[in-house]
Amino acid sequence: MEDSEFSHPDLLILLEQFGNNICADCEEKNPRWSSVNNGIFICSKCARIHKTFNNNISIVKSIEADLWDDNDINFIKKGGNMRFNNMMTEYNIPKLKDTIIYKYHTKIADYYRKLLYNEVNGLIINFPKPSLEEGMLKIGYGINNMNNNLNNINNNMSENNNFNNPYIGNRTQNTIGQDWNNVIFSMGKVINSVSSQIKSKMKDYKIDEKLNRANDYLYEKKEKITHSEIFQNMKNKAENGIQIIKEKASGFYNIHHPNINENFNEDKSSDI
């Protein structure tokens, strides 16, 4: 292999370093592609997956067909396959080919890309390293991040000096469109959430409404029954029956207790 095969002389040196001679994702030998902003070398099969990502996730370059400048080279020098995979191992990110999409969309991968960018450009690292639990989470654009996304878009539009820099993914034209999509997606999630809550409340309201109608119906039927002629006749018959029982009980009581002055008290239910 001669230096003339590559557009930058340092590529040969970097490829021969331990870990860089195999694909960072699947460990296939002699990788001929790179995810520059992740600072790694990858094989052609994994490169096809990386090409489906946005530029803020992976900037894919061929080491043979594409032009490389010193800035590209510095990403590999600062990073490299070993450093990247050690970071993923630290956060228990599985090294499996079918988890490539998940791996590069985690918060720790996002942190690592920003870390490399700041190191390459000599910038102060003023953002915290995520915790183990947070680092394993996928990059989210939920309700809590909508304001941040809008602020990022405004910053991207105003900072023209960095607007076309491909190494800060959130400052590229493609990603600004993605940010808008993320905001719209987040708004959709909010609307769906509110809609679900409304449906739930409406369901509860309908249940309460049905119960109230049922209670009103029972009350109405009860009133009709208690004031009906049939019910009044039944009530009168019952009262007459009770009076007859009391009278018979009184006579029976007085016959068997002739020496007791106190007569049977029909008002005492305990005497019946």
C-alpha positions as CSV (number, residue, x, y, z in Angstrom):
1,M,0.0,0.0,0.0
2,E,1.4,3.3,-1.0
3,D,0.7,6.8,0.2
4,S,-0.5,7.9,-3.3
5,E,-3.6,5.8,-2.8
6,F,-4.9,8.4,-0.4
7,S,-5.6,12.1,-0.6
8,H,-3.9,12.7,2.7
9,P,-0.5,11.2,3.7
10,D,-1.5,10.7,7.4
11,L,-4.4,8.3,6.4
12,L,-1.9,5.4,6.0
13,I,-0.4,6.0,9.4
14,L,-3.8,6.2,11.1
15,L,-5.1,3.0,9.4
16,E,-2.1,1.1,10.7
17,Q,-2.8,2.0,14.3
18,F,-4.1,-0.7,16.6
19,G,-8.0,-0.8,16.4
20,N,-8.2,1.4,13.3
21,N,-7.4,-1.6,11.1
22,I,-10.8,-3.1,11.8
23,C,-14.3,-1.7,11.4
24,A,-15.4,0.1,14.6
25,D,-18.8,-1.4,14.3
26,C,-18.4,-5.0,13.0
27,E,-14.6,-5.6,13.2
28,E,-14.3,-6.4,9.6
29,K,-10.6,-6.1,8.5
30,N,-9.2,-3.3,6.3
31,P,-12.0,-0.7,6.6
32,R,-12.1,1.7,3.7
33,W,-14.6,4.2,5.0
34,S,-14.8,6.7,7.9
35,S,-17.4,8.4,10.1
36,V,-15.3,11.5,10.4
37,N,-17.2,13.3,13.2
38,N,-17.2,10.1,15.2
39,G,-13.4,9.8,14.6
40,I,-13.6,6.2,13.4
41,F,-12.9,3.9,10.4
42,I,-15.7,1.6,9.2
43,C,-16.3,-1.0,6.5
44,S,-18.4,-0.5,3.4
45,K,-21.4,-2.4,4.8
46,C,-21.5,-0.3,7.9
47,A,-20.9,2.8,5.9
48,R,-24.1,2.2,4.0
49,I,-26.0,2.3,7.4
50,H,-24.1,5.5,8.4
51,K,-25.2,7.2,5.2
52,T,-28.8,6.9,6.3
53,F,-28.0,9.1,9.3
54,N,-28.1,12.9,9.3
55,N,-24.8,14.8,9.2
56,N,-25.0,15.6,12.9
57,I,-24.9,11.9,13.6
58,S,-22.3,10.7,11.0
59,I,-20.3,12.3,8.2
60,V,-19.3,9.5,6.0
61,K,-16.2,9.6,3.8
62,S,-14.3,7.2,1.6
63,I,-10.6,7.0,2.4
64,E,-9.8,6.3,-1.2
65,A,-12.4,8.3,-3.3
66,D,-13.0,11.4,-1.2
67,L,-10.7,14.3,-0.4
68,W,-9.4,14.7,3.2
69,D,-8.1,17.8,4.8
70,D,-6.2,18.4,8.0
71,N,-9.4,19.0,9.9
72,D,-10.8,15.6,8.9
73,I,-7.5,13.9,9.9
74,N,-7.5,15.6,13.3
75,F,-10.9,14.0,14.1
76,I,-9.3,10.6,13.6
77,K,-6.2,11.6,15.5
78,K,-8.2,12.8,18.5
79,G,-10.6,9.9,18.3
80,G,-9.8,6.6,16.7
81,N,-11.7,3.3,16.9
82,M,-10.3,2.3,20.3
83,R,-11.2,5.5,22.1
84,F,-14.7,5.5,20.6
85,N,-15.4,1.8,21.5
86,N,-14.0,2.3,25.0
87,M,-16.5,5.1,25.5
88,M,-19.3,2.9,24.3
89,T,-18.2,0.0,26.5
90,E,-18.1,2.3,29.5
91,Y,-21.7,3.0,29.0
92,N,-22.7,-0.6,28.2
93,I,-23.6,0.2,24.6
94,P,-23.7,-3.2,22.8
95,K,-21.1,-3.8,20.1
96,L,-23.5,-5.6,17.7
97,K,-24.1,-4.8,14.0
98,D,-27.9,-4.8,14.5
99,T,-27.6,-2.0,17.2
100,I,-25.6,0.5,15.0
101,I,-28.6,2.8,14.7
102,Y,-29.2,2.8,18.4
103,K,-25.5,3.3,19.3
104,Y,-25.0,6.4,17.3
105,H,-28.2,8.0,18.5
106,T,-27.5,7.7,22.2
107,K,-26.7,10.6,24.4
108,I,-23.2,9.4,25.1
109,A,-22.5,9.2,21.3
110,D,-23.8,12.7,21.0
111,Y,-21.6,13.8,23.9
112,Y,-18.6,12.1,22.3
113,R,-19.0,13.9,19.0
114,K,-19.2,17.3,20.7
115,L,-16.2,16.4,22.8
116,L,-14.1,15.6,19.6
117,Y,-15.3,18.7,17.9
118,N,-14.2,20.9,20.9
119,E,-10.8,19.1,21.2
120,V,-10.1,19.4,17.4
121,N,-10.9,23.1,17.5
122,G,-9.3,23.9,20.8
123,L,-12.5,24.9,22.5
124,I,-13.3,24.8,26.2
125,I,-15.4,21.8,27.1
126,N,-18.2,23.4,29.1
127,F,-20.8,20.6,29.0
128,P,-21.1,17.8,31.5
129,K,-20.5,14.1,30.7
130,P,-23.9,12.3,31.0
131,S,-24.5,9.8,33.7
132,L,-24.5,6.1,32.9
133,E,-28.3,5.9,32.9
134,E,-28.7,9.1,30.8
135,G,-25.9,8.2,28.4
136,M,-27.7,5.0,27.3
137,L,-30.9,6.9,26.4
138,K,-31.5,7.9,22.8
139,I,-31.3,11.5,21.8
140,G,-34.9,12.8,22.4
141,Y,-36.8,15.8,21.2
142,G,-39.7,15.6,23.6
143,I,-41.9,18.3,25.2
144,N,-39.1,19.5,27.5
145,N,-36.7,20.0,24.6
146,M,-39.0,22.0,22.3
147,N,-37.8,25.4,23.6
148,N,-34.2,24.3,23.4
149,N,-34.7,23.2,19.8
150,L,-36.3,26.5,18.9
151,N,-33.4,28.4,20.5
152,N,-30.9,26.2,18.6
153,I,-32.6,27.0,15.3
154,N,-32.5,30.7,16.0
155,N,-28.8,30.4,17.0
156,N,-28.1,28.4,13.9
157,M,-29.7,31.1,11.7
158,S,-27.9,33.9,13.3
159,E,-24.4,32.4,13.6
160,N,-23.5,32.7,9.9
161,N,-19.8,32.1,10.6
162,N,-20.4,28.5,11.7
163,F,-23.5,27.9,9.6
164,N,-21.8,25.7,7.0
165,N,-19.5,23.9,9.3
166,P,-20.3,20.2,8.8
167,Y,-18.7,19.1,12.1
168,I,-21.3,20.7,14.4
169,G,-24.3,18.8,13.2
170,N,-26.8,21.3,14.7
171,R,-25.2,24.1,12.5
172,T,-25.8,22.5,9.1
173,Q,-28.6,23.4,6.7
174,N,-29.8,19.8,6.6
175,T,-30.0,19.6,10.3
176,I,-31.9,22.9,10.7
177,G,-34.6,21.3,8.6
178,Q,-34.3,18.2,10.9
179,D,-34.6,20.5,13.9
180,W,-37.8,21.9,12.5
181,N,-39.1,18.4,11.9
182,N,-38.2,17.5,15.5
183,V,-40.1,20.5,16.7
184,I,-43.1,19.6,14.6
185,F,-42.8,16.0,15.8
186,S,-42.7,17.2,19.4
187,M,-45.7,19.4,18.9
188,G,-47.5,16.4,17.4
189,K,-46.7,14.4,20.6
190,V,-48.1,17.2,22.7
191,I,-51.2,17.3,20.7
192,N,-51.6,13.6,20.9
193,S,-51.0,13.7,24.6
194,V,-53.6,16.4,25.1
195,S,-56.0,14.6,22.8
196,S,-55.6,11.4,24.9
197,Q,-56.2,13.3,28.1
198,I,-59.3,14.9,26.6
199,K,-60.6,11.5,25.4
200,S,-60.0,10.1,28.9
201,K,-61.8,13.0,30.5
202,M,-64.7,12.7,28.0
203,K,-64.9,9.0,28.8
204,D,-65.0,9.7,32.5
205,Y,-67.6,12.4,31.9
206,K,-69.7,10.1,29.8
207,I,-69.6,7.4,32.5
208,D,-70.6,9.9,35.2
209,E,-73.3,11.2,32.9
210,K,-74.7,7.7,32.5
211,L,-74.6,7.0,36.2
212,N,-76.5,10.3,36.9
213,R,-79.1,9.4,34.3
214,A,-79.4,5.9,35.9
215,N,-79.9,7.4,39.3
216,D,-82.5,9.9,38.0
217,Y,-84.3,7.0,36.3
218,L,-84.3,4.9,39.5
219,Y,-85.5,7.9,41.6
220,E,-88.3,8.6,39.1
221,K,-89.4,5.0,39.1
222,K,-89.3,4.9,42.9
223,E,-91.5,8.0,43.1
224,K,-93.9,6.5,40.6
225,I,-94.1,3.3,42.5
226,T,-94.5,4.8,46.0
227,H,-97.4,7.0,44.7
228,S,-99.1,4.4,42.6
229,E,-102.5,2.9,43.6
230,I,-101.1,-0.6,43.7
231,F,-98.3,0.4,46.1
232,Q,-100.8,2.2,48.3
233,N,-103.1,-0.8,48.4
234,M,-100.2,-3.1,49.3
235,K,-99.1,-0.6,52.0
236,N,-102.7,-0.5,53.5
237,K,-103.0,-4.2,53.5
238,A,-99.6,-4.6,55.2
239,E,-100.6,-2.0,57.9
240,N,-103.9,-3.8,58.4
241,G,-102.2,-7.1,58.7
242,I,-99.8,-5.8,61.3
243,Q,-102.7,-4.3,63.3
244,I,-104.5,-7.7,63.3
245,I,-101.4,-9.5,64.4
246,K,-101.0,-7.0,67.3
247,E,-104.6,-7.4,68.4
248,K,-104.3,-11.2,68.4
249,A,-101.0,-11.1,70.2
250,S,-102.6,-8.8,72.8
251,G,-105.4,-11.2,73.5
252,F,-103.1,-14.2,73.7
253,Y,-100.8,-12.3,76.1
254,N,-103.7,-11.3,78.5
255,I,-105.1,-14.9,78.5
256,H,-101.8,-16.4,79.6
257,H,-100.8,-13.6,82.0
258,P,-104.1,-12.9,83.9
259,N,-102.4,-11.8,87.1
260,I,-100.4,-9.0,85.4
261,N,-102.0,-5.7,85.7
262,E,-100.1,-4.1,82.9
263,N,-101.9,-4.8,79.6
264,F,-100.0,-5.8,76.4
265,N,-98.5,-2.7,74.8
266,E,-99.2,-2.9,71.1
267,D,-96.7,-0.1,70.5
268,K,-93.7,-2.2,71.7
269,S,-92.3,-4.2,68.8
270,S,-90.5,-6.4,71.3
271,D,-93.8,-7.6,72.7
272,I,-95.0,-9.1,69.4
